[in-house]
């Protein structure tokens, strides 16, 4: 667990992309993520998506790495929907 105050949203997104790339992509696939959209070899396999009402993020098509807020005991915090 990482304290919520130690990472910005931008850093969380970059960290998820880094972990997913290291775990499951070949070098040419990593390069394709950084290529301009629409160019040959470009793809978005490291796209980070926000899920749900709370700050829950995941990376990739079959997410292995995710980030979400937990309490002091490690239990996931569920945010109530806004009225």
N, C-alpha and C positions, 0 to 999 in steps of 0.2 A: 504494500500500500504506500501511496505517496500522498503527503498532505495536499489538500485542495489549493492552498494558498501558494504552493511552490511552482505551479504550472499555469500558464495562460491557455486559453482555448487554442490559439495558434500552435503553441508548443505541444499540447496534447495531440492535435491532428498530425503534426510532424513526427512525433514519437510513434504513433500508431502506424504511420506509413513506413517508417524506418524498420520497426519490428516485423511488419508483414513482408517487406522487401527482403530482409535478411533471412527470414524463415522459408519463404517459398518461391522466390523469383530468380530467374537466371539473369545475368548481366544485361543481355539485350532486352529483356522484358522491363528491367528497371529503367533503362535508357528510354524505352518507348513511353513510359509514364511522363517523362519530362519533355518529350517532343511536342511541337505545336499541333493542336487539334486539327484533324483532317489530313495531316501529312502521313506518308507511308510509314508504317510501323508504330504509329501513335495509338495508345489505348489508355483506358482509365481504370486499370485493375487495382490501383491503390487509392481509389476515391474514398474519402472519409464521409460517412453519413451520420446525421444526428437522428436518434431514435427516441420516440416518446416525448412526454412533457418535460422530463428532467434532463439534465445534461448527460445523456448517455450517447457515446460515440462508438462506432465500429468501422473497421477498414476492410475493404475488399468484397468480393462476391460471396465468399463463404467465410465469414469473419471468424478468425481464430483469436484475434486480439481485439479487446474492447476496453473502454474506459467509462466508469460511472462513479457516482458519489456514494460513499458508504459512511456509516456512523463509526464511533470509536470501537465498536465490537466487530466491525467488518460486515455488518448487515447492510444490504442495499437500501438506500433511501428512495421511497416512492413519493413523488410530488403529486398533490391533488390537482385535478384540472381546474383551470380558472373559470369563473362563472361567465 
